[in-house]
Amino acid sequence: MVMQRALTTVAAFLLALTLAAEPVQAQKKTLVVALNQDPDILDPTPSRTYVGRIIFSQMCEKLYEIGENLRILPQLAAELPTFSDGGKTVTIKLRPGVKFNDGTPMNAESVRYSLDRHLHM
């Protein structure tokens, strides 16, 4: 977590320096952030490395994040899940207004698809 925050801070600082250096029309720079190794794969489902986790934290959000003291915190979910039917049914309320990078809304069907994909890979 500390390394992730440090990398995020460094990346933000470098981006701020790049933006401050030239007018918007003249910007043709590349921001490079170095890690000590490559991620194993750029798909969060089969990925198993710490470096992959660092990369994914910058690329995508999850339903829940593991915070300090191993607390589970909602990220794309609006709140912690509720369980019913003796633990057989899990209800996850989603944050309203969330969209994927292509503009399509994140909804129950897209979350179900993602969870099923993860379960069956």
N, C-alpha and C positions, 0 to 999 in steps of 0.2 A: 504494500500500500504506500509506503514511504517512497519507494523507487518510482511508482506510478505517478505520484504527486510531483516528484522532482522532474520526471521526464515531461509531464504536462506543463510545469512551470517553465522549463527550459524552452520547450516548443513555443509557448506563448510569448516568451521574451524574444526569441529569434524572429517570430512573426511580427511582433511590434517593431523591432529594429528594421525589418525589411519594409514594412509599411511606411515608416517614418522617413526612410532614406530618399524616396523619389515620389513624384506625383503619381496618381493612380494610372494615368494614361501610359506612363513609361515603365510600369512594373512588368518585368519578365524575368522573375527570379524563381529559384527553386529552393524550397525549404527541405533540408535533409536532417533527419534525426537518426542518430546511430544507436543501435543496441548491440550487446555483446554476442548475439547469435540470431539466427533466423527463426521465425515461427515454423512449426512442423507442417502446418497446412492452413490456408486461409478460409477455413470453414469452421465456425464455432462448434458445431456438433462433434466432429471426430477429433478436433484439436485437443491436445493433452499437455501443452507446454506452458510454462509461466510467461515466456516471451509472447506466445500467442495470446494469452490473456491480456497482456499490456496492449498489444495491437488492437484486439477486439474492443477494449474499453474506449478506444478512440474512434472506432468505426461504427459501433452499433450499441444499442441499449438492450437491457434484459428486462424481464418482468420484475425480477428482484435482484438486489445487490447485497453482498455480504459486507457489512460495515465494520467499524471498530468494535472490538470485543465480540466479534462473530455474530453481531445482531443482523437479522434479515430485514432489509429496508425496501419498500416499494420503489421501483424505478419507472417502468411502463405501467405497472399495476397501480391502481389508485389507493389500495390498502392491502393489508395482509389477507391471505385467502381464508375462506371459511369452509368448514367440513361438515357434511351431513350424511345421512344414511349410513351411520356407523363407520364413517371415514371413506365410504365408497364414492362419494360425490364431493368434488372440490369446486368452489365458486370463486372466481377471480374477477374482481371489478377492475375495468381498464380505465386509464386516464383518458378523459374526453379530448377530442381534437387532435390526437396523434396521427401523423401521416408518415408513410414511407418516403424515401428520397425521390420516388417517382410521382409523388402526390396522391397515391391511393391511400384511403384511410386504413388505419390499423383497427380491426374489429375482431369479434369473437371467432369468426371463421378463419381469419388469417392466423390467429394465435393457435387455434385448434390444429390447423395444417402444420404449423411449425412444431408444435408438441408431438404430433403424430410422426412427422419426419424424424425428429430426434429419437423417438421411441423405437422406430423400425429401422434405423440405420445400423 
